Amino acid sequence: MRDSLGPTKEPSPPAPPTSIEALQAALGGAGYLAERGLATSIFLALQLDRPLLLEGEAGVGKTEVAKALAASLDRPLIRLQCYEGLDLASAVYEWDYARQLLHIRLLEASGTTAPAEGGMEALRSQIYSPEFLLRRPLLEAIDPAVHSGGGPPILLIDELDRADEEFEAFLLEVLSDFQVTVPELGTLKATTPPTVVITSNRTRDLHDALRRRCLYRWVDYPDFERELAIVRAKVPGAGEALSRQLVRFVQTLRGEELYKRPGVAETLDWAAGLLVLDQQTLTPEAVEATLGLLLKYQDDIEQVRGGTVERALAEASSA
Protein backbone atom coordinates (compact mmCIF):
# COMPACT_ATOMS: atom_id res chain seq x y z
CA MET A 1 0.00 0.00 0.00
CA ARG A 2 1.32 3.43 -0.87
CA ASP A 3 2.23 5.67 2.01
CA SER A 4 -0.56 8.27 2.09
CA LEU A 5 1.86 10.83 3.52
CA GLY A 6 4.41 10.42 0.75
CA PRO A 7 4.46 12.39 -2.47
CA THR A 8 2.41 11.14 -5.38
CA LYS A 9 4.70 10.26 -8.24
CA GLU A 10 3.52 11.56 -11.61
CA PRO A 11 3.34 8.82 -14.25
CA SER A 12 6.10 9.05 -16.81
CA PRO A 13 5.09 9.61 -20.44
CA PRO A 14 5.45 6.54 -22.64
CA ALA A 15 8.83 6.00 -24.25
CA PRO A 16 9.09 6.58 -28.00
CA PRO A 17 8.24 3.47 -30.05
CA THR A 18 11.23 1.28 -30.76
CA SER A 19 10.22 0.30 -34.30
CA ILE A 20 8.50 1.84 -37.30
CA GLU A 21 5.65 -0.64 -36.99
CA ALA A 22 5.14 0.28 -33.33
CA LEU A 23 5.11 3.96 -34.27
CA GLN A 24 2.51 3.35 -36.98
CA ALA A 25 0.37 1.52 -34.44
CA ALA A 26 0.77 4.33 -31.89
CA LEU A 27 -0.16 6.99 -34.43
CA GLY A 28 -3.07 4.85 -35.55
CA GLY A 29 -4.28 4.72 -31.97
CA ALA A 30 -4.30 8.52 -32.03
CA GLY A 31 -6.33 8.52 -35.24
CA TYR A 32 -3.53 9.10 -37.77
CA LEU A 33 -2.91 6.49 -40.46
CA ALA A 34 0.68 7.07 -41.55
CA GLU A 35 2.09 5.32 -44.59
CA ARG A 36 5.43 3.62 -44.02
CA GLY A 37 7.60 6.27 -45.67
CA LEU A 38 6.20 9.02 -43.48
CA ALA A 39 6.34 6.80 -40.39
CA THR A 40 10.01 6.10 -41.13
CA SER A 41 10.80 9.83 -41.26
CA ILE A 42 8.97 10.43 -37.96
CA PHE A 43 10.72 7.47 -36.34
CA LEU A 44 14.15 8.71 -37.41
CA ALA A 45 13.38 12.24 -36.22
CA LEU A 46 12.57 10.82 -32.77
CA GLN A 47 15.63 8.56 -32.65
CA LEU A 48 18.08 11.17 -33.94
CA ASP A 49 16.58 14.17 -32.11
CA ARG A 50 16.34 16.10 -35.36
CA PRO A 51 13.60 18.52 -36.47
CA LEU A 52 11.26 17.09 -39.10
CA LEU A 53 10.30 19.30 -42.05
CA LEU A 54 7.06 18.26 -43.74
CA GLU A 55 6.14 19.85 -47.05
CA GLY A 56 3.09 19.23 -49.20
CA GLU A 57 -0.16 20.65 -50.44
CA ALA A 58 -2.55 22.18 -47.94
CA GLY A 59 -4.90 19.65 -46.39
CA VAL A 60 -2.79 16.50 -46.70
CA GLY A 61 -2.39 16.05 -42.94
CA LYS A 62 0.98 17.64 -42.11
CA THR A 63 -0.29 19.47 -39.02
CA GLU A 64 -2.08 16.33 -37.85
CA VAL A 65 1.26 14.51 -37.65
CA ALA A 66 2.35 16.70 -34.73
CA LYS A 67 -1.04 16.43 -33.03
CA ALA A 68 -1.10 12.64 -33.31
CA LEU A 69 2.52 12.36 -32.18
CA ALA A 70 1.81 14.42 -29.07
CA ALA A 71 -1.29 12.36 -28.29
CA SER A 72 0.43 9.00 -28.86
CA LEU A 73 3.48 9.94 -26.72
CA ASP A 74 1.37 11.72 -24.08
CA ARG A 75 3.42 14.89 -24.44
CA PRO A 76 2.25 18.50 -24.53
CA LEU A 77 1.77 20.03 -27.97
CA ILE A 78 3.02 23.59 -28.37
CA ARG A 79 1.99 25.22 -31.63
CA LEU A 80 3.49 28.27 -33.27
CA GLN A 81 1.24 29.34 -36.12
CA CYS A 82 3.34 31.36 -38.55
CA TYR A 83 2.11 34.36 -40.52
CA GLU A 84 3.52 37.35 -42.34
CA GLY A 85 4.92 39.84 -39.85
CA LEU A 86 5.46 37.30 -37.06
CA ASP A 87 7.93 38.85 -34.62
CA LEU A 88 9.95 37.72 -31.62
CA ALA A 89 7.44 39.14 -29.12
CA SER A 90 4.76 36.84 -30.54
CA ALA A 91 7.01 33.82 -31.08
CA VAL A 92 9.52 33.89 -28.21
CA TYR A 93 8.69 36.13 -25.25
CA GLU A 94 7.70 39.55 -24.05
CA TRP A 95 7.32 41.21 -20.67
CA ASP A 96 3.93 41.68 -19.04
CA TYR A 97 4.18 45.45 -18.96
CA ALA A 98 0.72 45.94 -17.44
CA ARG A 99 1.55 43.75 -14.42
CA GLN A 100 4.99 45.33 -14.09
CA LEU A 101 3.42 48.79 -13.98
CA LEU A 102 0.84 47.64 -11.46
CA HIS A 103 3.63 46.20 -9.30
CA ILE A 104 5.49 49.53 -9.37
CA ARG A 105 2.35 51.43 -8.44
CA LEU A 106 1.72 49.10 -5.52
CA LEU A 107 5.27 49.73 -4.34
CA GLU A 108 4.74 53.48 -4.71
CA ALA A 109 1.54 53.26 -2.67
CA SER A 110 3.43 51.48 0.09
CA GLY A 111 6.33 53.93 -0.11
CA THR A 112 8.86 51.29 -1.18
CA THR A 113 9.41 52.06 -4.86
CA ALA A 114 13.19 51.90 -4.41
CA PRO A 115 14.08 49.35 -1.73
CA ALA A 116 16.54 50.55 0.88
CA GLU A 117 19.07 47.88 -0.07
CA GLY A 118 19.98 47.83 -3.73
CA GLY A 119 17.93 50.84 -4.79
CA MET A 120 16.72 50.88 -8.38
CA GLU A 121 18.72 47.75 -9.24
CA ALA A 122 16.72 45.81 -6.66
CA LEU A 123 13.50 47.18 -8.13
CA ARG A 124 14.63 46.19 -11.58
CA SER A 125 15.35 42.64 -10.44
CA GLN A 126 11.82 42.47 -9.03
CA ILE A 127 9.94 43.55 -12.14
CA TYR A 128 12.22 41.67 -14.57
CA SER A 129 11.74 38.31 -12.92
CA PRO A 130 10.20 35.10 -14.33
CA GLU A 131 6.93 36.07 -12.64
CA PHE A 132 6.41 38.81 -15.23
CA LEU A 133 7.71 36.92 -18.26
CA LEU A 134 5.18 35.98 -20.92
CA ARG A 135 6.49 32.83 -22.58
CA ARG A 136 5.47 32.50 -26.21
CA PRO A 137 5.64 29.12 -28.01
CA LEU A 138 9.38 28.95 -28.73
CA LEU A 139 10.44 29.86 -25.20
CA GLU A 140 7.70 27.73 -23.66
CA ALA A 141 9.02 24.73 -25.60
CA ILE A 142 12.62 25.04 -24.36
CA ASP A 143 12.33 26.58 -20.89
CA PRO A 144 13.27 23.77 -18.47
CA ALA A 145 11.18 25.38 -15.72
CA VAL A 146 8.02 24.70 -17.74
CA HIS A 147 8.63 21.00 -18.43
CA SER A 148 10.59 19.87 -15.39
CA GLY A 149 8.00 17.24 -14.47
CA GLY A 150 7.46 15.47 -17.79
CA GLY A 151 8.83 14.58 -21.18
CA PRO A 152 9.87 17.12 -23.79
CA PRO A 153 6.99 18.71 -25.68
CA ILE A 154 6.16 18.41 -29.35
CA LEU A 155 6.86 21.82 -30.90
CA LEU A 156 4.81 22.40 -34.05
CA ILE A 157 6.03 25.30 -36.20
CA ASP A 158 3.12 25.44 -38.60
CA GLU A 159 3.26 26.94 -42.10
CA LEU A 160 6.74 28.41 -41.73
CA ASP A 161 6.63 29.52 -45.36
CA ARG A 162 4.13 32.21 -44.36
CA ALA A 163 6.62 33.89 -42.00
CA ASP A 164 9.22 36.42 -43.14
CA GLU A 165 12.75 35.34 -44.04
CA GLU A 166 14.11 37.34 -41.08
CA PHE A 167 12.13 35.18 -38.68
CA GLU A 168 13.31 32.03 -40.43
CA ALA A 169 16.90 33.19 -39.94
CA PHE A 170 16.29 33.66 -36.20
CA LEU A 171 14.75 30.21 -36.03
CA LEU A 172 18.03 28.71 -37.21
CA GLU A 173 19.67 29.78 -33.95
CA VAL A 174 16.91 28.26 -31.86
CA LEU A 175 17.04 24.95 -33.71
CA SER A 176 20.84 24.81 -33.46
CA ASP A 177 21.19 25.23 -29.69
CA PHE A 178 17.63 25.09 -28.33
CA GLN A 179 18.30 28.09 -26.18
CA VAL A 180 16.98 31.64 -25.93
CA THR A 181 18.73 34.58 -24.31
CA VAL A 182 16.55 36.91 -22.26
CA PRO A 183 18.87 39.86 -21.46
CA GLU A 184 17.32 40.48 -18.05
CA LEU A 185 17.44 36.81 -17.00
CA GLY A 186 20.26 35.25 -18.98
CA THR A 187 20.22 32.26 -21.31
CA LEU A 188 17.48 29.66 -20.97
CA LYS A 189 18.46 26.32 -22.48
CA ALA A 190 16.38 23.18 -22.88
CA THR A 191 17.44 20.32 -20.64
CA THR A 192 15.95 17.93 -23.20
CA PRO A 193 15.22 19.46 -26.60
CA PRO A 194 11.63 19.35 -27.81
CA THR A 195 10.63 17.22 -30.75
CA VAL A 196 10.17 19.73 -33.55
CA VAL A 197 7.79 19.35 -36.49
CA ILE A 198 7.91 22.10 -39.13
CA THR A 199 5.31 22.31 -41.89
CA SER A 200 5.33 24.24 -45.14
CA ASN A 201 2.83 24.58 -47.99
CA ARG A 202 5.63 25.89 -50.26
CA THR A 203 4.15 29.34 -50.85
CA ARG A 204 7.85 30.29 -50.83
CA ASP A 205 11.08 28.33 -50.68
CA LEU A 206 12.68 27.80 -47.30
CA HIS A 207 16.41 28.45 -46.96
CA ASP A 208 18.92 25.65 -47.49
CA ALA A 209 20.39 26.38 -44.06
CA LEU A 210 17.14 25.43 -42.39
CA ARG A 211 16.66 22.37 -44.58
CA ARG A 212 20.13 21.09 -43.60
CA ARG A 213 19.11 21.09 -39.95
CA CYS A 214 16.01 18.99 -40.58
CA LEU A 215 14.97 15.58 -41.78
CA TYR A 216 12.71 16.07 -44.78
CA ARG A 217 9.53 14.43 -46.02
CA TRP A 218 7.14 15.36 -48.79
CA VAL A 219 3.57 14.50 -47.73
CA ASP A 220 1.48 13.66 -50.77
CA TYR A 221 -2.21 13.00 -51.18
CA PRO A 222 -3.02 9.46 -50.03
CA ASP A 223 -3.84 6.75 -52.52
CA PHE A 224 -7.38 5.40 -52.78
CA GLU A 225 -7.09 2.63 -50.20
CA ARG A 226 -5.41 4.84 -47.58
CA GLU A 227 -7.87 7.69 -48.02
CA LEU A 228 -10.74 5.21 -47.79
CA ALA A 229 -9.27 3.88 -44.54
CA ILE A 230 -9.04 7.46 -43.22
CA VAL A 231 -12.71 8.09 -44.05
CA ARG A 232 -13.71 4.83 -42.37
CA ALA A 233 -11.77 5.80 -39.24
CA LYS A 234 -12.83 9.45 -39.03
CA VAL A 235 -16.42 9.22 -40.32
CA PRO A 236 -17.46 5.72 -39.31
CA GLY A 237 -21.15 6.45 -39.82
CA ALA A 238 -20.76 6.81 -43.57
CA GLY A 239 -21.72 3.60 -45.32
CA GLU A 240 -19.19 1.57 -47.26
CA ALA A 241 -20.76 2.34 -50.64
CA LEU A 242 -20.86 6.08 -50.00
CA SER A 243 -17.32 6.12 -48.60
CA ARG A 244 -15.89 4.37 -51.64
CA GLN A 245 -17.80 6.59 -54.05
CA LEU A 246 -16.86 9.89 -52.47
CA VAL A 247 -13.17 8.96 -52.16
CA ARG A 248 -13.07 7.93 -55.83
CA PHE A 249 -14.86 11.18 -56.76
CA VAL A 250 -12.34 13.29 -54.81
CA GLN A 251 -9.37 11.46 -56.31
CA THR A 252 -10.74 12.12 -59.79
CA LEU A 253 -11.13 15.84 -59.07
CA ARG A 254 -7.50 16.04 -57.92
CA GLY A 255 -6.49 15.25 -61.47
CA GLU A 256 -8.07 18.49 -62.69
CA GLU A 257 -6.29 21.83 -63.02
CA LEU A 258 -7.86 23.49 -59.99
CA TYR A 259 -6.75 26.53 -58.03
CA LYS A 260 -7.09 24.52 -54.79
CA ARG A 261 -7.40 20.79 -55.06
CA PRO A 262 -9.40 19.17 -52.24
CA GLY A 263 -7.28 17.76 -49.43
CA VAL A 264 -8.02 14.99 -47.00
CA ALA A 265 -9.60 17.55 -44.66
CA GLU A 266 -12.13 18.43 -47.37
CA THR A 267 -12.81 14.75 -48.04
CA LEU A 268 -13.69 14.27 -44.36
CA ASP A 269 -15.83 17.40 -44.28
CA TRP A 270 -17.70 16.21 -47.36
CA ALA A 271 -18.22 12.73 -45.90
CA ALA A 272 -19.55 14.23 -42.66
CA GLY A 273 -21.86 16.57 -44.59
CA LEU A 274 -23.27 13.78 -46.74
CA LEU A 275 -23.80 11.71 -43.61
CA VAL A 276 -25.81 14.55 -42.03
CA LEU A 277 -27.92 14.69 -45.20
CA ASP A 278 -28.50 10.92 -44.87
CA GLN A 279 -27.01 10.17 -48.28
CA GLN A 280 -26.43 6.49 -48.93
CA THR A 281 -24.84 6.98 -52.35
CA LEU A 282 -23.61 9.88 -54.45
CA THR A 283 -26.17 11.47 -56.72
CA PRO A 284 -25.84 14.45 -59.08
CA GLU A 285 -28.19 16.43 -56.85
CA ALA A 286 -26.21 15.68 -53.68
CA VAL A 287 -22.92 16.60 -55.37
CA GLU A 288 -24.31 19.89 -56.70
CA ALA A 289 -25.70 20.84 -53.30
CA THR A 290 -22.52 20.08 -51.37
CA LEU A 291 -19.64 21.05 -53.69
CA GLY A 292 -18.87 23.95 -51.36
CA LEU A 293 -17.68 21.43 -48.76
CA LEU A 294 -15.16 20.08 -51.22
CA LEU A 295 -14.03 23.07 -53.29
CA LYS A 296 -13.40 26.46 -51.70
CA TYR A 297 -13.20 28.71 -54.77
CA GLN A 298 -16.12 29.58 -57.02
CA ASP A 299 -13.92 29.37 -60.14
CA ASP A 300 -13.10 25.75 -59.25
CA ILE A 301 -16.77 24.95 -58.66
CA GLU A 302 -17.76 26.45 -62.01
CA GLN A 303 -14.96 24.57 -63.74
CA VAL A 304 -16.02 21.12 -62.54
CA ARG A 305 -19.75 21.59 -63.03
CA GLY A 306 -21.14 19.69 -65.96
CA GLY A 307 -18.80 17.29 -67.72
CA THR A 308 -16.20 16.90 -64.96
CA VAL A 309 -18.78 16.10 -62.30
CA GLU A 310 -20.52 13.64 -64.62
CA ARG A 311 -17.24 11.89 -65.41
CA ALA A 312 -16.18 11.81 -61.75
CA LEU A 313 -19.60 10.40 -60.78
CA ALA A 314 -19.34 7.74 -63.46
CA GLU A 315 -15.90 6.68 -62.22
CA ALA A 316 -17.07 6.75 -58.61
CA SER A 317 -20.11 4.59 -59.40
CA SER A 318 -18.02 2.01 -61.21
CA ALA A 319 -15.47 1.71 -58.39
Summary of the structure (lengths in Angstrom):
residues: 319
radius of gyration: 25.0
end to end distance: 60.4
largest distance: 86.1
contacts: 925
relative contact order: 0.12
helix: 50%
strand: 12%
